[in-house]
Amino acid sequence: MTIETALEALAKQFGDRVQTGHSARVLHGGNESYFDEVLPDAVLAPRSTEEVSRIVRICAEHGCPIIPWGVGTSLEGHALALSGGISLDMGEMTKVIEINAEDMDVRVQPGCTREALNTELRATGLFFPVDPGANATLGGMAATRASGTTAVRYGTMRENVMALEVVLADGRIIRTGSRARKSSAGYDLTKLMIGSEGTLGIITELTLRLHGQPEAAASAICAFPDIESAVGAVQTTMQMGVPMARIEFLDAACIRAVNRADNRALPETPHLFMEFHGSEAAVAEQAESVREITAEFGGSAFDWSTDHAERARLWHARHNAYYSVKALRAGCQAVTTDVCVPISRLAEAVTETTADIEASPLLGPILGHVGDGNFHAALLIEPGNSGELAEAKRLAHQMAERALRLGGTVTGEHGVGVGKMKYMTQEHGDAWQVMATLKQALDPQNILNPGKVVAVN
């Protein structure tokens, strides 16, 4: 039994939907980071849970790897077919199955994107808050335990997925969790699947927690003389218990990139981008509290706006900061990495990382969701330049080592994939082997996204 025999068996059931042409494979063989292109042997887009189960049963019979695919925005090589096999494109499973407005939850298929879901929810007064920046698929967001700009207020995917439907490596279909707001019934298999990156099962349906649209929202931007001041303001804000909806850090290089790309004239110093949600009175109170804090740390005049168009422009600039940063060096490739540390060690982590990058020949702007201690560096290199790639990897390694030394994690939201596996023993110790034991129990043939997250024989 081989991949070739699996493709023959799949073709008998799914015909020309099993795509083996070069163009389809190329679309599912790349990534947004530095990893080499790895083409799958075929691409197949299921249309239902039952089809996913049939595909998995065939692949299990023939020992053929299966790699779930969302929109391909993962940054640690998560969706690369390292052992060949089928790229399982979930892009045709996009339905919003059921909206339960009274219970503030929704059932969706995994290929539905977060923006499509929120468009569907507009008339209900509810919204789904997890916002990783990219218009990612919700199945992929759950599989990578995504978070983003609003996690400081609303939590990550871990807090917002209530239940899942999952196809296991033998084709069985299981349901984890329920629509109840809490449960003490057995192991929490929902949380086990969230962040498993397609290595334990294939998500075919999600039940998500929804939140009420805030009565009022305001956004603000504030410049600081240096990194320490900006991060100090963040630490104090969080310690004071101000319920920030978003609090984002951009260093001077990021601001220079945003100015160029978004036609702004912001001072090219570290900035905080912030957002407040609540009643009109609560938003005003939150904004005033943060204004006082930022002033103590030398922040600029604190201007905040409730105007929807200005708020949208502000967050458009933040969400597109990655592409704005890449434009600082024409034709470059970005080696993007993230770490997360306790809030009390954030200033130390960001300052030391900045010093490392400034001592390097590479340009590496820093930005991040600093309200929960998570920040990113986008290290800009010339494609094909092995020396610059080695230097970017060295800087990323220093970030990872520093995060662990400070009591943090080597990835706050990008995930493990293949890129961060080398740190798993250092971060988890024997617990990493426990993860491998779980993988072997649920996927004894190692056909579900092999080579990612854990090392198995």
Sine and cosine of phi, psi and omega as CSV:
sin_phi,cos_phi,sin_psi,cos_psi,sin_omega,cos_omega
0.00,0.00,0.75,-0.66,-0.09,-1.00
-0.63,-0.78,0.06,-1.00,0.11,-0.99
-0.87,0.50,-0.64,0.77,-0.02,-1.00
-0.89,0.46,-0.68,0.74,0.01,-1.00
-0.93,0.36,-0.53,0.85,0.07,-1.00
-0.90,0.44,-0.68,0.73,0.01,-1.00
-0.89,0.45,-0.63,0.78,0.04,-1.00
-0.89,0.46,-0.69,0.72,0.00,-1.00
-0.92,0.39,-0.64,0.77,0.03,-1.00
-0.91,0.41,-0.64,0.77,0.00,-1.00
-0.89,0.45,-0.53,0.85,0.02,-1.00
-0.91,0.42,-0.52,0.86,-0.03,-1.00
-1.00,-0.08,-0.56,0.83,-0.14,-0.99
-0.90,-0.44,0.00,1.00,0.10,-0.99
0.85,0.53,-0.68,-0.73,-0.08,-1.00
-0.98,0.22,0.05,1.00,0.15,-0.99
-0.93,0.37,-0.35,0.93,0.12,-0.99
-0.99,0.16,0.98,-0.19,-0.11,-0.99
-1.00,-0.04,0.87,-0.50,0.02,-1.00
-0.90,-0.43,0.07,1.00,0.01,-1.00
-0.92,0.38,0.45,-0.89,-0.07,-1.00
-0.87,0.49,-0.67,0.74,-0.08,-1.00
-0.90,0.44,-0.68,0.73,0.02,-1.00
-0.91,0.42,-0.64,0.76,-0.02,-1.00
-0.93,0.37,-0.62,0.79,0.03,-1.00
-0.88,0.47,-0.64,0.77,0.01,-1.00
-0.89,0.46,-0.35,0.94,-0.03,-1.00
-0.90,-0.44,0.35,0.94,-0.03,-1.00
-0.86,-0.51,-0.04,1.00,-0.03,-1.00
-0.97,-0.24,-0.07,-1.00,0.01,-1.00
-0.37,-0.93,0.18,-0.98,-0.04,-1.00
-1.00,-0.07,0.21,0.98,0.02,-1.00
-0.86,-0.51,-0.46,-0.89,-0.15,-0.99
-1.00,-0.06,-0.01,1.00,-0.08,-1.00
-0.94,0.35,0.59,-0.81,0.01,-1.00
-0.89,0.45,0.50,-0.87,0.07,-1.00
-0.89,0.46,0.72,-0.69,0.05,-1.00
-0.72,-0.69,0.94,-0.35,-0.07,-1.00
-1.00,0.09,0.70,-0.72,0.15,-0.99
-0.95,0.31,0.23,-0.97,0.05,-1.00
-0.97,0.24,-0.43,0.90,0.00,-1.00
-0.31,-0.95,0.27,-0.96,0.06,-1.00
-0.81,-0.58,0.71,-0.71,0.01,-1.00
-0.62,-0.78,0.76,-0.65,-0.03,-1.00
-0.94,-0.34,0.97,-0.24,0.03,-1.00
-0.95,0.33,0.37,-0.93,-0.02,-1.00
-0.89,-0.45,-0.05,1.00,-0.01,-1.00
-0.36,-0.93,0.25,-0.97,0.07,-1.00
-0.87,0.49,-0.65,0.76,-0.01,-1.00
-0.88,0.48,-0.63,0.78,0.05,-1.00
-0.92,0.40,-0.64,0.77,0.05,-1.00
-0.86,0.52,-0.70,0.72,0.01,-1.00
-0.87,0.49,-0.69,0.73,0.02,-1.00
-0.89,0.45,-0.67,0.74,0.01,-1.00
-0.88,0.47,-0.71,0.70,-0.04,-1.00
-0.91,0.42,-0.65,0.76,0.01,-1.00
-0.87,0.48,-0.67,0.74,0.02,-1.00
-0.91,0.42,-0.72,0.69,-0.02,-1.00
-0.90,0.44,-0.62,0.79,0.04,-1.00
-0.90,0.44,-0.64,0.77,0.00,-1.00
-0.89,0.46,-0.54,0.84,-0.07,-1.00
-0.96,-0.26,0.03,1.00,0.01,-1.00
0.93,0.38,0.58,0.81,-0.07,-1.00
-0.99,-0.15,0.81,-0.59,0.03,-1.00
-0.89,0.46,0.51,-0.86,0.03,-1.00
-0.76,-0.65,0.80,-0.60,-0.02,-1.00
-0.85,-0.53,0.96,-0.29,0.04,-1.00
-0.88,0.48,0.59,-0.81,-0.04,-1.00
-0.75,-0.67,0.77,-0.64,0.08,-1.00
-0.98,-0.18,-0.99,-0.16,0.11,-0.99
-0.88,-0.47,0.11,0.99,0.14,-0.99
0.97,0.23,0.40,0.92,-0.05,-1.00
-1.00,-0.05,0.00,1.00,-0.01,-1.00
-0.89,0.46,0.53,-0.85,-0.19,-0.98
-0.94,-0.35,0.03,1.00,0.00,-1.00
-0.86,-0.50,0.49,0.87,0.06,-1.00
0.95,0.32,0.42,0.91,-0.10,-1.00
-0.85,0.53,-0.63,0.78,-0.19,-0.98
-0.97,-0.25,0.28,0.96,0.02,-1.00
-0.99,0.16,0.67,-0.74,-0.03,-1.00
-1.00,0.09,0.96,0.28,-0.12,-0.99
-0.89,0.46,-0.47,0.88,0.01,-1.00
-0.93,-0.36,0.33,0.94,-0.07,-1.00
0.97,0.25,-0.24,-0.97,0.05,-1.00
0.97,-0.26,-0.41,-0.91,-0.13,-0.99
-0.98,-0.19,0.79,-0.61,0.23,-0.97
-1.00,0.05,0.92,-0.39,-0.08,-1.00
-1.00,-0.04,0.99,-0.11,-0.09,-1.00
-0.99,0.14,0.91,-0.42,-0.06,-1.00
-1.00,0.05,0.24,0.97,-0.13,-0.99
-0.94,0.34,-0.17,0.99,0.06,-1.00
-0.99,-0.16,-0.05,1.00,0.04,-1.00
-0.97,-0.23,0.99,0.15,-0.20,-0.98
-0.87,-0.49,0.18,0.98,-0.15,-0.99
-0.96,0.27,0.60,-0.80,0.31,-0.95
-1.00,0.01,0.96,-0.28,-0.20,-0.98
-0.97,0.23,-0.71,0.70,-0.12,-0.99
-0.38,-0.93,0.80,-0.60,0.10,-1.00
-0.96,-0.27,0.85,-0.52,0.05,-1.00
-0.94,-0.33,0.99,0.11,-0.13,-0.99
-0.89,0.46,-0.64,0.77,-0.03,-1.00
-0.90,0.43,-0.57,0.82,0.00,-1.00
-1.00,-0.07,-0.07,1.00,0.04,-1.00
0.85,0.53,0.77,0.63,0.12,-0.99
-0.56,-0.83,0.22,-0.97,-0.06,-1.00
-0.51,-0.86,0.55,-0.83,0.11,-0.99
-0.94,-0.33,0.75,-0.66,-0.05,-1.00
-0.68,-0.74,0.37,-0.93,0.17,-0.99
-0.99,0.11,0.34,-0.94,-0.16,-0.99
-0.93,0.36,-0.39,0.92,-0.02,-1.00
-0.99,0.11,-0.07,1.00,0.08,-1.00
-0.94,0.35,0.73,-0.69,0.01,-1.00
-1.00,0.02,0.33,-0.95,-0.02,-1.00
-0.90,0.44,-0.59,0.81,0.01,-1.00
-0.94,0.35,-0.64,0.77,0.04,-1.00
-0.89,0.45,-0.65,0.76,0.03,-1.00
-0.89,0.46,-0.72,0.69,-0.03,-1.00
-0.92,0.38,-0.50,0.87,0.13,-0.99
-0.90,0.44,-0.67,0.74,0.01,-1.00
-0.91,0.42,-0.47,0.88,-0.09,-1.00
-1.00,0.02,-0.08,1.00,-0.16,-0.99
-0.80,0.59,-0.67,0.74,-0.08,-1.00
-0.96,0.28,-0.20,0.98,-0.09,-1.00
-1.00,0.00,-0.27,0.96,-0.10,-0.99
0.98,0.18,0.17,0.99,-0.01,-1.00
-0.90,-0.43,0.27,-0.96,0.09,-1.00
-0.44,-0.90,0.33,-0.94,0.09,-1.00
-0.98,-0.22,0.86,-0.52,-0.26,-0.97
-1.00,0.02,-0.36,0.93,-0.14,-0.99
-0.91,0.41,0.81,-0.58,-0.20,-0.98
-0.68,-0.73,1.00,0.04,-0.02,-1.00
-0.98,0.20,0.03,1.00,-0.02,-1.00
0.98,-0.21,-0.90,0.43,0.05,-1.00
-0.94,0.35,0.47,-0.88,0.07,-1.00
-0.99,0.16,0.94,0.34,-0.12,-0.99
-0.98,0.20,0.32,-0.95,0.11,-0.99
-0.98,0.20,0.55,-0.84,-0.08,-1.00
-0.93,0.35,-0.52,0.86,0.09,-1.00
-0.90,0.44,-0.70,0.72,0.05,-1.00
-0.91,0.41,-0.59,0.81,0.03,-1.00
-0.90,0.44,-0.63,0.77,0.05,-1.00
-0.93,0.35,-0.67,0.74,-0.05,-1.00
-0.89,0.45,-0.48,0.88,-0.01,-1.00
-0.97,-0.26,0.12,0.99,-0.03,-1.00
0.78,0.62,0.80,0.60,-0.08,-1.00
-0.91,0.42,0.38,-0.93,0.09,-1.00
-0.65,-0.76,-0.88,-0.47,0.03,-1.00
0.81,-0.59,-0.39,-0.92,-0.20,-0.98
-0.92,0.40,-0.48,0.88,-0.09,-1.00
-0.99,-0.14,0.05,1.00,-0.08,-1.00
-0.89,0.46,-0.50,0.87,-0.03,-1.00
-0.87,0.49,-0.46,0.89,0.00,-1.00
-0.97,-0.24,-0.70,0.71,-0.18,-0.98
-0.96,-0.28,-0.10,0.99,0.00,-1.00
1.00,0.02,0.08,-1.00,-0.01,-1.00
-1.00,-0.08,-0.15,-0.99,0.09,-1.00
-0.86,0.51,-0.52,0.86,0.01,-1.00
-0.83,0.55,-0.63,0.77,-0.03,-1.00
-1.00,0.08,-0.23,0.97,-0.15,-0.99
-0.90,-0.43,0.03,1.00,0.13,-0.99
-0.98,-0.21,0.86,-0.51,-0.05,-1.00
-1.00,-0.08,-0.56,0.83,-0.07,-1.00
-0.40,-0.92,0.37,-0.93,-0.01,-1.00
-0.66,-0.75,0.45,-0.89,0.29,-0.96
-0.94,-0.35,0.76,-0.65,-0.14,-0.99
-0.69,-0.72,0.67,-0.74,0.15,-0.99
-0.99,-0.13,0.84,-0.55,-0.02,-1.00
-0.99,0.12,0.08,-1.00,-0.11,-0.99
-0.92,0.39,-0.29,0.96,0.05,-1.00
-0.99,-0.16,0.09,1.00,0.02,-1.00
1.00,-0.07,-0.14,0.99,0.05,-1.00
-0.90,0.44,0.59,-0.81,0.06,-1.00
-0.97,-0.26,0.85,-0.53,0.03,-1.00
-0.84,-0.55,0.37,-0.93,0.14,-0.99
-0.89,-0.45,0.71,-0.70,0.03,-1.00
-0.89,-0.45,0.62,-0.78,0.04,-1.00
0.96,0.28,-0.16,-0.99,-0.01,-1.00
-0.37,-0.93,-0.08,-1.00,0.04,-1.00
-1.00,0.08,-0.06,1.00,0.08,-1.00
-0.93,0.37,0.53,-0.85,-0.06,-1.00
-0.97,0.25,-0.25,0.97,0.10,-0.99
-0.39,-0.92,0.32,-0.95,-0.01,-1.00
-0.34,-0.94,0.55,-0.84,0.12,-0.99
-0.89,-0.45,0.35,0.94,-0.15,-0.99
-1.00,-0.04,1.00,0.07,0.16,-0.99
0.99,0.12,-0.15,-0.99,0.00,-1.00
-0.90,0.44,0.54,-0.84,0.00,-1.00
-1.00,0.02,0.99,0.11,-0.03,-1.00
-0.94,0.33,-0.41,0.91,0.05,-1.00
-0.88,0.48,-0.77,0.64,-0.01,-1.00
-0.91,0.41,-0.50,0.86,0.04,-1.00
-0.90,0.43,-0.64,0.77,-0.03,-1.00
-0.97,0.26,-0.54,0.84,-0.01,-1.00
-0.93,0.36,0.85,-0.53,-0.03,-1.00
1.00,0.00,0.03,1.00,-0.02,-1.00
-0.99,0.13,-0.10,0.99,0.15,-0.99
0.85,0.53,0.59,0.81,0.07,-1.00
0.97,0.26,0.21,0.98,-0.04,-1.00
-1.00,-0.03,-0.27,0.96,-0.03,-1.00
-0.92,-0.39,-0.35,0.93,-0.02,-1.00
-0.02,-1.00,0.22,-0.98,-0.01,-1.00
-0.94,-0.34,0.88,-0.48,-0.04,-1.00
-0.96,0.27,0.81,-0.58,-0.01,-1.00
-0.88,-0.47,-0.15,0.99,0.07,-1.00
-0.33,-0.94,0.57,-0.82,0.02,-1.00
-0.76,-0.65,0.64,-0.76,0.20,-0.98
-0.96,-0.29,0.87,-0.49,-0.16,-0.99
-0.91,-0.42,0.58,-0.81,0.10,-1.00
-0.98,0.20,0.73,-0.68,0.04,-1.00
-0.96,-0.30,0.29,-0.96,0.00,-1.00
-0.76,-0.65,0.46,-0.89,0.03,-1.00
-0.96,0.29,0.64,-0.77,0.10,-0.99
-0.88,0.48,0.76,-0.65,-0.02,-1.00
-0.90,0.44,0.55,-0.84,0.04,-1.00
-0.87,0.49,-0.63,0.78,-0.02,-1.00
-0.64,-0.77,0.45,-0.89,0.05,-1.00
-0.56,-0.83,0.59,-0.80,0.04,-1.00
-0.65,-0.76,0.53,-0.85,0.04,-1.00
-0.84,-0.54,0.48,-0.88,-0.03,-1.00
-0.57,-0.82,0.36,-0.93,0.05,-1.00
-0.66,-0.75,0.65,-0.76,-0.08,-1.00
-0.58,-0.81,0.74,-0.67,0.01,-1.00
-1.00,-0.09,0.51,-0.86,0.00,-1.00
-0.76,-0.65,0.41,-0.91,-0.03,-1.00
-0.94,0.33,-0.43,0.90,-0.04,-1.00
-0.37,-0.93,0.14,-0.99,-0.05,-1.00
-0.90,0.44,-0.69,0.73,-0.06,-1.00
-0.85,0.52,-0.64,0.77,-0.01,-1.00
-0.92,0.40,-0.71,0.71,-0.01,-1.00
-0.89,0.46,-0.73,0.69,-0.03,-1.00
-0.94,0.35,-0.57,0.82,0.08,-1.00
-0.88,0.48,-0.63,0.78,0.05,-1.00
-0.90,0.43,-0.62,0.79,0.04,-1.00
-0.90,0.45,-0.75,0.67,-0.02,-1.00
-0.85,0.52,-0.71,0.70,-0.01,-1.00
-0.91,0.42,-0.67,0.75,0.01,-1.00
-0.86,0.52,-0.71,0.70,-0.02,-1.00
-0.94,0.35,-0.64,0.77,0.01,-1.00
-0.92,0.40,-0.47,0.88,0.05,-1.00
-0.98,0.21,-0.15,0.99,0.05,-1.00
0.98,0.19,0.35,0.94,0.06,-1.00
-0.93,0.37,0.83,-0.56,-0.08,-1.00
-0.98,0.20,0.96,0.29,-0.04,-1.00
-0.91,0.42,0.68,-0.73,0.13,-0.99
-0.99,0.14,-0.60,0.80,0.09,-1.00
-0.49,-0.87,0.58,-0.82,0.15,-0.99
-0.50,-0.87,0.97,-0.24,-0.19,-0.98
-0.90,-0.43,0.64,-0.77,0.01,-1.00
-0.96,-0.29,0.71,-0.70,0.15,-0.99
-0.77,-0.64,0.78,-0.63,0.01,-1.00
-0.99,0.17,-0.01,-1.00,-0.10,-1.00
-0.87,0.49,-0.63,0.78,0.01,-1.00
-0.91,0.41,-0.62,0.79,0.06,-1.00
-0.90,0.44,-0.67,0.75,0.00,-1.00
-0.90,0.43,-0.63,0.78,0.06,-1.00
-0.87,0.50,-0.65,0.76,0.02,-1.00
-0.92,0.39,-0.67,0.74,0.02,-1.00
-0.90,0.44,-0.66,0.75,0.02,-1.00
-0.85,0.53,-0.70,0.71,-0.03,-1.00
-0.92,0.38,-0.69,0.72,-0.12,-0.99
-0.98,0.18,-0.52,0.86,-0.13,-0.99
-0.93,-0.37,0.20,0.98,0.06,-1.00
0.82,0.57,0.77,0.64,0.05,-1.00
-0.92,-0.39,0.16,-0.99,0.01,-1.00
-0.74,-0.68,0.73,0.69,-0.01,-1.00
-0.96,0.29,0.54,-0.84,0.10,-0.99
-0.86,0.52,0.73,-0.69,-0.08,-1.00
-0.99,0.12,0.92,0.39,0.05,-1.00
-0.72,-0.69,0.18,-0.98,0.03,-1.00
-0.86,0.52,0.61,-0.79,-0.03,-1.00
-0.75,-0.66,0.40,-0.92,0.26,-0.97
-0.92,-0.40,0.73,-0.68,0.15,-0.99
-0.96,-0.27,0.78,-0.62,-0.14,-0.99
-0.73,-0.68,0.39,-0.92,0.08,-1.00
-0.57,-0.82,0.59,-0.81,-0.02,-1.00
-0.82,-0.57,0.68,-0.73,0.03,-1.00
-0.82,-0.57,0.52,-0.85,0.07,-1.00
0.51,-0.86,-0.37,-0.93,0.13,-0.99
-0.95,0.30,0.22,-0.98,0.01,-1.00
-0.86,0.51,-0.65,0.76,-0.01,-1.00
-0.92,0.39,-0.67,0.75,-0.02,-1.00
-0.92,0.40,-0.66,0.75,0.02,-1.00
-0.89,0.46,-0.68,0.73,0.02,-1.00
-0.89,0.45,-0.64,0.77,0.01,-1.00
-0.92,0.39,-0.68,0.74,0.03,-1.00
-0.89,0.46,-0.72,0.70,-0.03,-1.00
-0.88,0.47,-0.64,0.77,0.00,-1.00
-0.92,0.38,-0.65,0.76,0.03,-1.00
-0.87,0.49,-0.71,0.71,-0.03,-1.00
-0.95,0.32,-0.56,0.83,0.06,-1.00
-0.86,0.52,-0.69,0.73,0.01,-1.00
-0.90,0.43,-0.65,0.76,-0.01,-1.00
-0.91,0.41,-0.73,0.68,-0.04,-1.00
-0.90,0.43,-0.56,0.83,0.04,-1.00
-0.89,0.45,-0.62,0.78,0.02,-1.00
-0.88,0.47,-0.47,0.88,-0.03,-1.00
-0.98,-0.19,0.30,0.95,0.09,-1.00
0.99,0.17,0.33,0.94,0.02,-1.00
-0.93,0.38,0.39,-0.92,-0.01,-1.00
-0.96,0.29,0.06,-1.00,0.09,-1.00
-0.76,0.66,0.74,-0.67,-0.16,-0.99
-0.99,-0.11,0.98,-0.19,0.00,-1.00
-0.97,-0.24,0.80,-0.60,0.06,-1.00
-0.78,-0.62,0.49,-0.87,-0.13,-0.99
-0.69,-0.72,0.62,-0.79,0.13,-0.99
-0.98,-0.22,0.02,1.00,0.00,-1.00
-0.92,0.38,0.82,-0.57,-0.10,-0.99
-0.88,0.47,-0.67,0.74,-0.05,-1.00
-0.90,0.43,-0.68,0.74,0.00,-1.00
-0.93,0.37,-0.63,0.77,0.04,-1.00
-0.89,0.45,-0.68,0.73,0.01,-1.00
-0.89,0.46,-0.63,0.77,0.01,-1.00
-0.91,0.41,-0.65,0.76,0.01,-1.00
-0.88,0.48,-0.74,0.67,-0.06,-1.00
-0.98,0.21,-0.38,0.92,0.15,-0.99
-0.90,0.45,-0.67,0.74,0.02,-1.00
-0.89,0.46,-0.66,0.75,0.00,-1.00
-0.93,0.37,-0.71,0.71,-0.05,-1.00
-0.92,0.40,-0.47,0.88,-0.01,-1.00
-0.99,-0.13,0.21,0.98,-0.04,-1.00
-0.87,0.49,-0.57,0.82,0.00,-1.00
-0.86,0.51,-0.72,0.69,-0.02,-1.00
-0.96,0.29,-0.54,0.84,0.07,-1.00
-0.90,0.43,-0.66,0.75,0.02,-1.00
-0.90,0.44,-0.68,0.73,0.01,-1.00
-0.87,0.50,-0.51,0.86,-0.01,-1.00
-0.95,0.33,-0.21,0.98,0.05,-1.00
-0.92,0.40,-0.40,0.92,0.03,-1.00
-0.74,-0.67,0.97,-0.25,-0.11,-0.99
-0.83,0.56,0.74,-0.67,0.08,-1.00
0.95,0.30,0.22,0.97,-0.09,-1.00
-0.98,0.18,0.21,-0.98,0.16,-0.99
-0.90,-0.43,0.61,-0.80,-0.01,-1.00
-0.96,-0.27,0.82,-0.57,0.19,-0.98
-1.00,-0.08,0.97,-0.24,-0.12,-0.99
-0.96,-0.27,0.78,-0.62,-0.01,-1.00
-0.68,-0.73,0.40,-0.92,0.01,-1.00
-0.67,-0.74,0.45,-0.89,0.12,-0.99
-0.66,-0.75,0.22,-0.98,0.04,-1.00
-0.61,-0.79,0.72,-0.70,-0.05,-1.00
-0.74,-0.67,0.30,-0.95,0.12,-0.99
-0.84,0.55,0.57,-0.82,-0.06,-1.00
-0.81,0.59,-0.61,0.80,-0.05,-1.00
-0.92,0.40,-0.31,0.95,0.00,-1.00
-0.96,-0.29,0.12,0.99,-0.10,-0.99
-0.90,0.44,-0.73,0.69,-0.02,-1.00
-0.87,0.50,-0.67,0.74,0.03,-1.00
-0.88,0.48,-0.71,0.71,-0.04,-1.00
-0.91,0.42,-0.72,0.69,-0.04,-1.00
-0.93,0.37,-0.67,0.75,-0.02,-1.00
-0.90,0.43,-0.71,0.71,0.00,-1.00
-0.92,0.40,-0.62,0.78,0.03,-1.00
-0.90,0.44,-0.67,0.74,0.03,-1.00
-0.87,0.49,-0.68,0.74,0.01,-1.00
-0.89,0.46,-0.66,0.75,0.04,-1.00
-0.87,0.49,-0.70,0.71,-0.05,-1.00
-0.94,0.35,-0.63,0.77,0.01,-1.00
-0.91,0.42,-0.48,0.88,0.03,-1.00
-0.99,0.12,-0.06,1.00,-0.02,-1.00
-0.98,-0.18,0.40,-0.92,0.08,-1.00
-0.96,0.27,-0.16,0.99,-0.05,-1.00
-1.00,0.04,0.47,-0.88,0.17,-0.98
-1.00,-0.02,0.77,-0.64,-0.05,-1.00
-0.56,-0.83,0.98,0.22,0.03,-1.00
-0.84,0.54,0.53,-0.85,-0.01,-1.00
-0.90,-0.45,0.70,-0.72,0.10,-1.00
-0.52,-0.86,0.26,-0.96,0.01,-1.00
0.10,-0.99,0.15,-0.99,0.01,-1.00
-1.00,-0.01,0.95,0.31,-0.23,-0.97
-0.94,0.33,-0.23,0.97,0.05,-1.00
-0.88,0.47,-0.41,0.91,0.08,-1.00
-0.88,-0.48,0.36,0.93,0.14,-0.99
0.99,0.16,0.23,0.97,-0.10,-1.00
-0.97,-0.26,0.79,-0.62,0.08,-1.00
-0.61,-0.79,0.32,-0.95,-0.11,-0.99
-0.81,-0.59,0.47,-0.88,0.20,-0.98
-0.82,-0.57,0.73,-0.68,0.07,-1.00
-0.96,-0.29,0.98,-0.19,-0.08,-1.00
-1.00,-0.01,0.91,-0.42,-0.17,-0.99
-1.00,-0.03,0.84,-0.54,-0.04,-1.00
-0.76,-0.65,0.34,-0.94,0.09,-1.00
-0.98,0.17,0.80,-0.60,0.02,-1.00
-0.83,0.56,0.73,-0.68,0.01,-1.00
0.99,0.11,-0.06,1.00,0.00,-1.00
-1.00,0.03,0.98,-0.18,-0.10,-1.00
-0.91,0.42,-0.54,0.84,0.02,-1.00
-0.91,0.41,-0.70,0.72,0.02,-1.00
-0.93,0.36,-0.60,0.80,0.06,-1.00
-0.89,0.46,-0.67,0.74,0.03,-1.00
-0.89,0.47,-0.63,0.77,0.03,-1.00
-0.92,0.39,-0.66,0.75,0.03,-1.00
-0.89,0.46,-0.67,0.74,0.04,-1.00
-0.90,0.44,-0.59,0.80,0.03,-1.00
-0.90,0.44,-0.70,0.71,0.02,-1.00
-0.90,0.43,-0.67,0.74,0.03,-1.00
-0.89,0.45,-0.62,0.79,0.04,-1.00
-0.89,0.45,-0.68,0.73,0.03,-1.00
-0.88,0.47,-0.63,0.78,0.06,-1.00
-0.88,0.48,-0.71,0.71,-0.03,-1.00
-0.90,0.43,-0.73,0.68,0.01,-1.00
-0.87,0.49,-0.65,0.76,-0.01,-1.00
-0.90,0.43,-0.70,0.72,0.00,-1.00
-0.85,0.53,-0.69,0.72,0.01,-1.00
-0.92,0.40,-0.64,0.76,0.02,-1.00
-0.88,0.47,-0.55,0.84,-0.05,-1.00
-1.00,-0.01,0.15,0.99,0.06,-1.00
1.00,0.06,0.36,0.93,-0.04,-1.00
-0.94,-0.33,-0.45,-0.89,-0.05,-1.00
-0.76,-0.65,0.46,-0.89,-0.03,-1.00
-0.97,0.25,-0.17,0.99,0.10,-1.00
-0.44,-0.90,0.85,-0.53,0.03,-1.00
-1.00,0.08,-0.48,0.88,-0.04,-1.00
-0.45,-0.89,-0.28,0.96,0.00,-1.00
-0.95,0.33,-0.49,0.87,-0.02,-1.00
1.00,-0.06,-0.01,-1.00,-0.10,-1.00
-1.00,-0.01,-0.80,0.60,-0.08,-1.00
0.79,0.61,-0.75,-0.66,0.13,-0.99
-0.97,-0.25,-0.41,0.91,-0.13,-0.99
-0.93,0.36,-0.53,0.85,-0.07,-1.00
-0.96,-0.30,0.15,0.99,-0.02,-1.00
-0.88,0.48,-0.53,0.85,-0.07,-1.00
-0.91,0.41,-0.24,0.97,0.00,-1.00
-0.98,-0.19,-0.04,1.00,-0.16,-0.99
-0.92,0.39,-0.63,0.78,0.05,-1.00
-0.90,0.43,-0.67,0.74,-0.01,-1.00
-0.90,0.44,-0.62,0.79,-0.02,-1.00
-0.98,0.18,-0.64,0.77,-0.16,-0.99
-0.95,-0.32,-0.27,0.96,-0.05,-1.00
0.88,0.47,-0.67,-0.74,-0.03,-1.00
-0.90,0.43,-0.32,0.95,0.00,-1.00
-0.89,0.45,-0.44,0.90,0.03,-1.00
-0.91,0.42,-0.59,0.81,0.05,-1.00
-0.93,0.37,-0.53,0.85,0.10,-1.00
-0.90,0.45,-0.65,0.76,0.08,-1.00
-0.86,0.51,-0.68,0.74,0.02,-1.00
-0.89,0.45,-0.59,0.81,0.04,-1.00
-0.90,0.43,-0.67,0.75,0.06,-1.00
-0.89,0.46,-0.68,0.73,0.03,-1.00
-0.86,0.51,-0.72,0.69,-0.02,-1.00
-0.91,0.41,-0.55,0.83,0.01,-1.00
-0.94,0.35,-0.65,0.76,-0.06,-1.00
-1.00,0.03,-0.41,0.91,-0.06,-1.00
-0.65,-0.76,0.93,0.36,-0.12,-0.99
-0.88,0.47,-0.42,0.91,0.03,-1.00
-1.00,0.06,-0.13,0.99,-0.03,-1.00
0.84,0.55,0.77,0.64,0.02,-1.00
-0.99,-0.16,-0.25,0.97,-0.04,-1.00
-1.00,-0.01,0.95,-0.31,0.03,-1.00
0.69,0.72,0.84,0.54,-0.06,-1.00
-0.89,0.45,0.52,-0.86,0.04,-1.00
1.00,0.04,0.12,0.99,-0.03,-1.00
-0.89,-0.46,0.51,-0.86,0.15,-0.99
0.93,0.37,-0.84,0.55,-0.06,-1.00
-0.82,-0.58,0.34,-0.94,0.07,-1.00
-0.96,-0.27,0.86,-0.52,0.04,-1.00
-0.79,-0.62,0.42,-0.91,-0.02,-1.00
-0.97,0.24,0.00,0.00,0.00,0.00
